[in-house]
């Protein structure tokens, strides 16, 4: 199934994006659905809009998200679509949606872009979850507009994009009140919504527009975004498709359908890095990671049968390390900051992708600096030890915490958890690490010699591809996020657990399940009432 992942404001069908100085206005207007229910294209447009605001409009300091429809903000996911979709699509849809929410929160925390949800009508399910991803929520007090998470009473599932976690962890709603709220299909409105911390303000309709403008202005005033910088326009990626796979300028994706294996190759930069002021969307630091991001989304949505992804790199490590040094030394520059934040988000996308990743460090590889993060992110890394075909890995300042995982730690810290002295020793190493040094440092899993390389890699890939994909998804999600738990790791950990259970239970998706029967007049779900 081929999906149009890239978008552009000129092609938006479900959002209207406009600007007024430091304030951007994102208005939701889903064409096919009168309640602004959303599906994958709606979310892909929202993701594109947030990305473009970051890069193309550095003057924007606050974003108002609202609806163009009367008396409704957003009713959440398109339930008939969700009910009829395959299980893998449900899981990947919810995961992608939540990554967009997290990108908004990341923009608030690190880019100085604050988000204000202006609920001019009812926000339910995923619509309220979108509001909770914002810094503040204003709800119109018109006697009927409410916020709700009705998934439990109406659908037999849960708030699928981090709703319950954000409710208690982010908005600090008391757990007993959250319990009642999440079983109340009609939701909560007005003063009670404010008292329970479900929204920040409830404003009469007559003063709603003025209150929204005032709060957006106040949020914008707290931003450190540059006032007079020129934005850079993101260029189309234009991936080239063939029977063999997909090719971008710096990234290639090859698929072996019979083996259920894909090769994902990232080619390193060529030449000295640009000065910070000369950084552009065509620069490798931005372009390569946008391409990698696009390839990862396609792997999830278009290549469900792929179980194992072999991560490869090529190029000259010198240019990667030089570029990393430039970025690390100039991260106060707004565009350098956005480039680093983009790299961080894309690497997190890899962390969250339910595929097995094996990194292969071969002759000609370029697993250095930021590209070493691919090896550190992999479930295993194999490094060829052959004096006739030399290989190496080298770290840079970007490996020291500038590209953290969802647990707040660097991938190196997560790999060497509890070994702080060893982390510092590896980071202090000057020059490339040979296979034996990389193995001793914990940067790779195995370092086969030339005699064993082909067979050891082949057997590892064949064995992995033969195992239960469900068991592997659970195993990998448990092992990838060692260390402290954060709101982000909670969301994805719970997302993986409940979706791969509740979404397959008859109580939700059976012939008489709540999700299957939703909206069908006169039909009520039938539940297996045994608790498990």
C-alpha positions in Angstrom: 0.0 0.0 0.0 1.5 3.3 -1.1 0.8 6.3 1.1 1.4 9.9 0.5 3.4 10.9 3.5 4.8 14.3 2.4 2.5 17.3 2.3 2.6 21.1 1.9 0.3 23.9 3.1 -0.9 24.4 -0.5 -2.2 20.9 -0.6 -3.8 20.7 2.9 -7.3 19.4 2.8 -8.1 19.3 6.5 -6.1 22.2 8.0 -5.8 25.9 7.3 -2.5 27.5 8.4 -2.1 31.3 8.6 0.2 33.7 10.3 -0.1 37.0 12.2 3.4 38.1 13.3 4.5 35.9 16.2 1.2 34.0 16.2 0.3 31.1 13.9 -3.3 29.9 13.5 -4.0 26.2 12.8 -7.7 25.7 12.1 -9.0 22.1 11.7 -11.7 21.5 9.1 -11.9 17.8 8.1 -13.7 17.9 4.8 -15.4 14.5 4.9 -16.5 14.5 8.5 -18.7 17.1 10.2 -17.4 16.4 13.7 -13.7 16.9 12.7 -12.9 13.3 13.3 -9.4 12.5 12.0 -7.6 9.8 10.2 -4.0 9.3 8.9 -4.0 12.1 6.3 -5.3 14.6 8.9 -2.4 13.7 11.2 0.2 13.8 8.5 -0.9 17.3 7.6 -0.7 18.4 11.2 2.8 16.9 11.5 3.9 18.7 8.3 2.5 22.0 9.7 4.4 21.8 13.0 7.6 20.9 11.1 7.2 23.9 8.7 6.5 26.3 11.5 9.8 25.2 13.2 11.9 25.7 10.0 10.1 28.1 7.8 8.7 30.6 10.4 11.3 31.3 13.1 9.3 34.5 14.0 6.4 32.3 15.2 6.4 32.0 19.0 2.9 30.7 19.7 0.4 28.5 17.8 -3.3 28.6 18.3 -5.0 25.3 17.4 -8.8 25.5 16.9 -11.6 24.4 14.7 -13.5 26.0 11.8 -16.6 24.0 12.6 -19.4 25.3 14.8 -19.7 23.9 18.3 -17.1 21.2 17.8 -13.4 21.2 18.1 -12.6 17.5 17.3 -14.4 14.3 18.0 -11.2 12.2 17.8 -10.3 9.4 15.5 -12.6 8.3 12.7 -14.2 5.3 14.5 -15.6 3.6 11.4 -12.1 3.8 9.8 -10.5 2.5 13.0 -13.0 -0.3 13.5 -12.5 -1.6 9.9 -8.7 -1.2 9.9 -6.3 -4.0 10.3 -4.7 -4.4 13.7 -1.2 -3.3 12.4 -2.7 -0.2 10.9 -4.5 0.7 14.2 -1.2 0.3 16.1 0.9 2.3 13.7 -1.8 5.0 13.3 -1.9 5.6 17.0 1.8 5.5 17.3 2.3 8.1 14.5 -0.4 10.3 16.0 1.3 10.3 19.4 4.7 11.1 17.8 3.1 14.2 16.3 1.8 15.2 19.8 5.2 14.6 21.3 6.7 16.8 18.5 4.5 19.6 19.6 5.6 19.2 23.2 9.2 19.0 22.1 8.7 22.3 20.1 7.4 23.9 23.3 10.1 22.6 25.5 13.1 23.2 23.2 12.2 25.5 20.2 10.3 28.2 22.1 7.0 27.5 20.3 4.1 27.5 22.7 0.8 25.9 21.8 -2.7 27.0 22.8 -5.7 24.8 22.3 -8.8 27.1 21.7 -11.7 24.7 22.1 -14.6 26.5 20.4 -16.7 23.3 20.9 -16.6 19.8 22.3 -13.2 18.0 22.3 -13.5 14.2 22.8 -11.2 11.3 22.5 -8.2 12.0 20.3 -9.5 15.6 20.0 -9.0 16.2 23.7 -5.7 14.4 23.5 -4.6 16.9 20.9 -5.6 19.7 23.2 -3.6 18.1 26.1 -0.5 18.1 23.9 -0.7 21.9 24.0 0.7 24.1 26.8 -2.7 25.6 27.7 -6.4 24.7 27.0 -9.2 27.3 26.7 -12.7 25.9 26.6 -15.7 27.9 25.4 -18.4 28.0 28.1 -21.6 27.8 25.9 -23.6 25.4 28.1 -22.8 22.4 26.0 -19.1 22.2 25.0 -17.2 19.7 27.0 -14.0 17.7 27.1 -14.1 13.9 27.3 -12.2 10.6 26.9 -15.1 8.3 26.0 -13.2 5.4 24.7 -13.8 3.1 27.7 -17.6 3.5 27.9 -18.3 3.8 24.2 -15.6 1.7 22.4 -14.3 -0.8 24.9 -10.7 0.5 24.3 -8.6 3.3 25.8 -7.5 6.8 25.0 -5.0 5.6 22.3 -2.4 8.4 22.0 -1.3 9.0 25.5 -4.5 10.5 26.8 -4.7 8.8 30.2 -1.0 9.3 30.8 -1.1 13.0 30.0 -4.2 13.3 32.1 -2.4 12.4 35.3 1.3 12.9 34.6 1.1 16.2 32.6 -2.1 17.9 33.7 -1.9 16.4 37.2 -5.5 15.5 37.4 -6.2 13.5 40.5 -6.4 9.8 39.8 -9.9 9.3 41.4 -11.3 12.2 39.3 -9.5 10.9 36.2 -11.1 7.5 36.9 -14.6 9.0 36.9 -13.8 11.3 34.0 -12.6 8.4 31.8 -15.8 6.5 32.3 -18.1 9.5 31.7 -19.1 9.4 28.0 -20.6 12.9 27.9 -17.5 14.5 29.5 -17.1 17.5 31.7 -17.6 21.2 30.9 -17.4 24.7 32.4 -16.2 25.4 35.9 -15.8 21.7 36.8 -13.4 21.2 33.9 -11.3 24.0 35.3 -11.5 22.8 38.9 -10.4 19.3 37.9 -7.5 20.7 35.8 -9.0 19.3 32.6 -8.7 22.7 31.0 -7.0 25.9 32.1 -9.9 28.4 31.5 -13.5 28.2 30.7 -14.6 31.4 28.9 -18.0 32.6 27.9 -18.6 32.6 24.2 -18.9 36.4 24.1 -15.3 36.8 25.3 -13.8 33.7 23.9 -11.9 35.2 20.9 -10.5 38.0 23.0 -9.3 35.6 25.7 -7.7 33.3 23.1 -5.8 36.3 21.6 -4.6 37.5 25.0 -3.4 34.1 26.1 -1.6 33.5 22.8 0.1 36.9 23.1 1.2 36.1 26.6 2.6 32.7 25.6 4.5 34.3 22.7 6.1 36.7 25.1 7.8 33.9 27.0 9.5 32.5 23.8 13.2 32.8 23.0 12.6 32.4 19.2 14.5 35.0 17.0 12.4 37.9 16.0 14.2 38.9 12.8 15.5 35.7 11.3 14.5 34.5 7.9 13.0 31.0 7.7 14.1 28.3 5.3 11.6 26.6 3.0 11.6 22.8 3.3 12.2 21.2 -0.1 10.2 18.2 -1.5 12.0 14.9 -0.9 10.8 13.3 -4.1 11.8 9.7 -3.3 12.3 7.5 -6.4 10.5 4.2 -6.3 11.5 1.1 -8.1 10.9 -2.7 -7.8 14.0 -2.8 -5.6 12.9 -0.2 -3.1 13.1 3.6 -2.6 16.0 5.9 -3.2 16.5 9.4 -1.7 19.5 11.7 -2.1 21.2 10.3 1.0 19.1 7.3 2.0 18.1 4.1 0.3 15.6 1.4 1.4 15.8 -2.0 -0.2 13.4 -4.8 0.6 13.7 -8.6 0.2 10.1 -9.7 0.5 10.9 -13.4 0.5 13.2 -13.1 3.5 11.1 -10.4 5.2 14.3 -8.3 5.4 15.0 -4.7 4.5 18.3 -2.8 4.1 18.2 0.9 5.2 21.4 2.7 4.2 22.3 6.3 5.1 25.1 7.9 3.1 27.2 10.4 5.0 27.9 14.1 4.0 30.6 15.0 1.5 32.9 17.9 2.1 33.5 20.4 4.9 30.4 21.6 6.9 28.7 24.9 6.1 28.9 27.8 8.4 25.8 28.1 10.7 24.4 30.9 8.6 24.7 28.9 5.5 22.8 25.9 6.8 19.8 25.1 4.6 17.2 22.5 4.0 19.4 20.9 1.4 22.2 20.6 3.9 22.9 17.0 4.9 22.2 17.7 8.6 18.6 18.4 7.7 17.9 16.7 4.4 19.3 13.3 5.3 17.3 13.1 8.5 14.1 14.1 6.8 14.7 11.3 4.3 15.4 8.8 7.1 12.2 9.9 8.8 10.2 9.4 5.6 11.7 6.0 5.1 10.9 4.9 8.7 7.3 5.9 8.3 7.1 4.0 5.1 8.6 1.0 6.7 5.8 1.0 9.3 2.9 1.7 7.0 3.8 0.2 3.7 6.1 -2.7 4.6 4.3 -4.5 7.4 5.7 -7.9 6.5 9.3 -6.7 7.0 10.6 -8.1 10.3 14.3 -7.3 10.2 16.0 -4.1 9.1 19.7 -4.0 8.4 21.1 -0.6 9.2 24.0 0.3 7.0 26.0 3.5 6.4 28.6 4.7 3.8 30.9 7.6 3.4 33.9 9.4 5.0 33.7 9.7 8.8 35.8 12.9 8.7 33.0 14.9 7.2 30.4 13.5 9.7 32.6 14.4 12.6 33.3 17.9 11.3 29.6 18.5 10.8 28.8 17.3 14.3 31.5 19.6 15.7 30.0 22.6 13.9 26.5 21.7 15.1 27.5 21.1 18.7 29.6 24.4 18.8 26.7 26.5 17.3 23.6 25.0 18.9 22.6 28.5 20.1 21.8 29.4 16.4 18.1 28.9 15.9 18.5 26.8 12.7 21.3 24.7 14.1 19.0 24.0 17.1 16.2 22.9 14.8 18.5 20.7 12.9 19.6 18.9 16.1 16.1 18.7 17.3 15.1 17.1 14.0 17.9 14.6 14.3 16.7 13.8 17.8 13.1 13.2 16.8 14.0 11.0 13.8 16.3 8.8 16.0 13.4 8.5 18.5 11.2 7.4 15.6 13.7 4.6 14.9 13.7 3.7 18.6 9.9 3.4 18.5 9.6 1.4 15.3 8.4 -2.2 15.8 11.0 -3.8 13.7 14.2 -5.6 14.6 17.2 -3.4 13.8 20.7 -5.0 13.2 23.5 -2.6 12.4 26.2 -3.9 10.1 29.6 -2.2 10.4 31.5 -3.2 7.2 34.3 -1.8 5.1 33.3 1.6 3.8 30.8 2.1 6.7 30.5 5.5 8.3 29.2 4.7 11.8 30.7 7.9 13.3 29.2 10.7 15.3 25.5 11.1 14.7 25.6 8.0 12.5 27.0 6.0 15.4 23.6 6.6 17.0 22.2 4.2 14.4 24.5 1.4 15.8 23.7 2.4 19.4 19.9 2.4 18.6 20.1 -1.1 17.0 19.0 -4.2 18.8 22.3 -5.7 17.9 25.4 -4.4 16.1 27.8 -6.6 14.1 31.3 -5.2 13.2 33.6 -6.9 10.8 37.1 -7.6 12.1 39.3 -8.0 9.0 42.7 -6.3 8.6 42.2 -6.4 4.8 38.8 -4.7 5.1 39.3 -2.2 8.0 36.3 -0.9 9.9 35.9 1.6 12.8 33.5 3.5 14.9 34.2 7.0 16.3 32.1 9.2 18.6 31.5 12.9 18.6 30.0 15.6 21.0 26.5 14.6 19.6 26.8 11.2 21.3 27.3 12.8 24.7 23.6 13.6 25.3 22.5 16.1 22.6 20.3 13.5 21.0 18.5 11.9 24.0 16.1 9.0 23.8 12.6 9.1 25.2 14.0 8.1 28.6 16.0 11.3 28.8 19.4 9.5 28.5 21.7 9.2 25.5 21.8 5.9 23.7 25.4 5.4 25.0 24.2 5.9 28.6 21.3 3.6 28.0 23.7 1.0 26.5 26.1 1.3 29.4 23.4 1.9 32.1 24.9 2.3 35.6 28.5 2.5 34.2 29.0 6.3 34.2 32.8 6.0 34.4 32.8 3.8 31.4 30.6 6.2 29.4 33.0 9.0 30.1 35.9 6.8 29.2 34.4 5.9 25.8 33.5 9.6 25.1 37.0 10.7 26.0 38.6 8.3 23.5 40.3 10.2 20.7 40.2 8.8 17.2 38.5 5.8 15.8 37.8 2.6 17.7 38.9 -0.7 16.0 36.5 -3.7 16.2 38.2 -5.1 19.3 38.2 -1.7 21.0 34.5 -1.1 20.0 33.6 -4.6 21.3 35.4 -4.0 24.6 33.8 -0.5 24.9 30.3 -2.0 24.5 29.6 -0.2 21.2 28.9 -3.4 19.3 27.5 -6.8 20.1 29.8 -9.1 18.1 32.9 -8.6 15.9 33.1 -11.7 13.7 36.3 -12.2 11.6 36.2 -12.4 7.8 35.8 -16.2 7.9 32.7 -16.2 10.0 31.1 -12.8 9.0 28.8 -13.9 6.2 27.5 -17.0 8.0 27.1 -15.4 11.4 25.1 -12.4 10.0 23.0 -14.6 7.7 22.1 -17.1 10.5 21.3 -14.2 12.9 18.9 -12.6 10.3 17.2 -15.9 9.4 16.7 -16.8 13.0 15.3 -13.4 13.9 12.9 -13.4 10.9 11.5 -16.8 12.0 10.5 -15.7 15.5 7.0 -14.5 16.5 6.7 -10.8 15.5 4.3 -10.3 18.5 6.9 -11.7 20.9 9.7 -9.7 19.3 7.7 -6.4 19.5 7.2 -7.0 23.2 10.7 -8.0 23.8 12.3 -5.1 21.9 10.0 -2.5 23.5 11.0 -3.8 27.0 14.7 -3.9 26.3 15.2 -0.6 24.4 14.3 1.8 27.2 16.4 0.8 30.1 16.8 3.4 32.9 14.4 6.1 34.1 10.7 6.2 33.1 9.4 9.4 31.7 6.0 10.4 30.4 7.2 9.5 26.9 8.3 6.0 27.8 5.1 5.5 29.8 3.0 6.5 26.8 4.8 4.2 24.4 5.2 1.3 26.8 1.5 1.3 27.7 0.6 2.0 24.0 2.5 -1.2 22.9 1.0 -3.3 25.7 -2.6 -2.3 25.5 -2.9 -2.0 21.8 -1.4 -5.4 21.2 -3.9 -6.8 23.7 -7.1 -4.8 24.0 -7.2 -4.1 20.2 -7.3 -7.8 19.5 -9.8 -8.9 22.2 -13.3 -9.8 21.2 -14.7 -7.3 23.7 -13.4 -4.5 21.4 -13.1 -6.0 17.9 -15.1 -9.2 17.9 -18.4 -9.5 16.0 -20.2 -8.2 19.1 -17.3 -6.0 20.3 -17.9 -2.4 21.3 -15.6 -0.9 18.6 -17.1 -3.1 15.9 -20.7 -2.1 16.8 -20.1 1.6 17.5 -22.6 3.8 15.6 -24.8 0.9 14.6 -28.3 1.7 15.8 -30.0 -0.8 18.1 -27.0 -3.0 18.6 -25.2 -3.3 21.9 -21.9 -5.0 22.6 -21.6 -8.3 24.3 -18.6 -8.6 26.7 -16.7 -11.6 28.0 -16.9 -10.5 31.6 -14.0 -12.4 33.0 -11.2 -10.2 34.2 -7.7 -11.2 33.1 
